[in-house]
Amino acid sequence: MKSYYPARPVAAAEAPWSEAYSEWAIEPKANGWRGWFDQKEGIAYNRHGKTASNAPLMFERLANAGIKSRFIDCEIMGMREKKGVGTIIVIDAFDPDNPKPYAQRVKEFEEIEPASFDLKQNALLRMPRLNHKKLKAIWEEMNFQNRGGLVWEGFVMKKDDRYPFVADPSYCSPSWHKWRIL
């Protein structure tokens, strides 16, 4: 089987609220552990392609989530900070046999409750899509929720392209950008 790894965003050269990102999908960036669940094989990986230490939790939350794509890209929360313990946030989904642009992929998991910045514990959530014009105010709310621990790191901006899977876990995907605000 060909190996796939989750997309890794490149560092953004401009702030997410700049006009350069007005047509991109923008989501919060969470401070968790990256997960990569292969539904076909029933195997959970970390971002380096090794079997995930929290594989049972990933299987429990994702195996019956109703997402049709083979791979589910997610963030496992509560691994670095206490907020959100046991919560998995779906970031994206990817099917190498049926690649789709972002706008079509997110329809597969839009029924999953969006994560709020006051993060629930022991839940299956999805990343919310953020309003470009409100990002500065959104950051204020994210930062407020960070008191006592860093849960929200910034933003990830995605072009409406096919999922940018990579065959090398150290490669960054140019169609995804990240902006850390620490």
C-alpha positions in Angstrom: 0.0 0.0 0.0 1.2 3.5 -0.8 1.8 5.6 2.3 0.0 8.8 2.9 0.5 11.4 5.6 -1.7 14.3 6.7 -1.2 17.6 5.0 1.2 20.0 6.8 0.6 23.7 6.3 3.4 26.0 5.4 4.0 29.1 7.4 1.9 32.0 6.1 3.7 35.1 4.9 0.7 37.3 5.6 -1.7 37.6 8.5 -4.9 35.5 7.9 -7.1 38.7 7.9 -5.2 40.1 5.0 -7.0 40.2 1.6 -4.6 37.5 0.4 -6.8 35.0 2.2 -10.3 36.5 1.6 -11.2 33.6 -0.7 -9.6 30.8 1.3 -11.3 28.6 3.9 -10.0 29.6 7.3 -10.2 27.4 10.4 -8.7 27.6 13.9 -5.4 25.9 14.6 -5.7 23.6 17.7 -2.9 22.6 20.0 -3.4 18.8 20.0 -1.7 15.7 18.5 -2.3 15.1 14.8 -4.1 11.9 13.9 -4.6 10.1 10.6 -7.3 7.4 10.6 -7.4 4.9 7.7 -11.0 3.7 7.7 -10.4 1.0 5.1 -7.7 -0.7 7.2 -9.0 0.4 10.6 -5.6 1.7 11.6 -4.8 5.0 13.4 -1.6 6.8 12.7 0.2 9.8 14.1 1.5 12.5 11.7 4.8 10.6 11.3 3.1 7.5 9.9 3.6 5.4 13.1 0.7 3.6 14.8 -0.9 6.2 17.1 -0.5 5.8 20.9 -4.2 6.8 21.1 -5.4 4.5 18.4 -8.3 3.0 20.5 -9.7 6.4 21.1 -9.4 7.3 17.4 -11.1 4.1 16.4 -13.9 4.5 18.9 -14.7 8.1 17.8 -14.1 7.9 14.0 -15.0 4.4 12.8 -18.7 5.1 12.8 -18.6 8.9 12.2 -20.3 8.5 8.8 -17.4 10.1 6.9 -17.1 8.4 3.5 -13.5 9.2 2.6 -10.9 6.6 3.4 -8.7 8.8 5.5 -9.8 11.1 8.3 -7.4 13.9 9.3 -7.9 15.0 12.9 -6.5 16.6 16.0 -6.6 14.7 19.3 -7.1 17.2 22.1 -6.1 17.0 25.8 -2.7 15.6 25.0 -0.8 18.8 25.7 -3.4 20.7 27.7 -6.2 19.5 30.0 -9.0 21.2 28.1 -10.7 18.9 25.6 -9.4 15.7 27.1 -10.8 12.8 25.0 -12.0 15.0 22.2 -11.2 14.5 18.6 -11.6 17.3 16.1 -12.0 16.3 12.5 -9.9 18.6 10.3 -10.4 17.1 6.9 -11.0 13.9 5.0 -9.2 12.4 2.0 -9.9 9.6 -0.5 -7.0 8.9 -2.9 -9.4 7.1 -5.3 -11.9 10.0 -5.4 -10.1 13.3 -4.7 -12.4 16.3 -4.1 -11.9 20.0 -3.5 -12.2 21.3 0.0 -15.8 22.6 -0.4 -17.0 19.0 -1.3 -14.9 17.2 1.3 -16.3 19.2 4.2 -19.8 18.1 3.2 -18.9 14.6 4.4 -18.6 15.7 8.0 -20.7 18.9 8.2 -23.2 17.1 10.4 -20.6 16.7 13.1 -20.9 19.4 15.7 -18.4 22.3 15.2 -15.8 22.8 17.9 -16.4 25.9 20.0 -13.5 27.8 21.5 -14.7 26.6 25.0 -13.7 23.1 24.1 -15.8 20.1 25.2 -14.3 17.0 26.7 -14.8 13.4 25.3 -16.5 14.5 22.1 -16.2 14.1 18.4 -16.2 17.6 16.8 -15.2 19.2 13.5 -13.2 22.4 12.9 -15.5 25.3 12.3 -15.0 27.5 9.2 -14.3 31.1 10.3 -15.5 34.4 8.8 -12.5 36.1 7.2 -13.8 39.6 8.1 -14.1 38.7 11.8 -10.8 37.0 12.4 -9.3 39.6 14.7 -12.3 39.4 17.0 -12.3 35.6 16.7 -8.6 35.6 17.8 -9.6 37.6 20.9 -12.1 34.9 21.8 -9.6 32.1 21.1 -7.0 33.9 23.3 -9.6 34.4 26.1 -10.2 30.6 26.1 -6.5 30.0 26.2 -6.2 31.4 29.7 -4.7 28.6 31.8 -3.3 26.8 28.8 -2.6 27.0 25.1 -5.5 25.3 23.3 -5.9 27.6 20.2 -2.6 28.5 18.4 -3.8 30.6 15.5 -5.4 29.8 12.1 -5.1 27.4 9.1 -6.0 28.7 5.7 -6.9 26.3 2.9 -7.4 26.7 -0.8 -10.4 25.1 -2.3 -8.2 22.4 -3.9 -7.9 18.7 -3.6 -6.6 17.4 -0.2 -2.8 18.0 -0.3 -1.7 14.6 0.9 2.0 14.0 1.1 4.3 11.0 0.8 6.9 12.5 3.1 5.9 13.6 6.6 8.4 16.4 6.6 7.0 18.0 3.4 4.7 21.0 3.8 1.7 21.5 1.6 1.6 24.9 -0.2 -2.2 24.9 -0.6 -2.5 25.1 3.2 -1.0 27.9 5.3 -0.8 28.4 9.0 -0.5 31.5 11.1 0.5 31.0 14.7 -0.4 33.7 17.2 1.3 32.9 20.4 
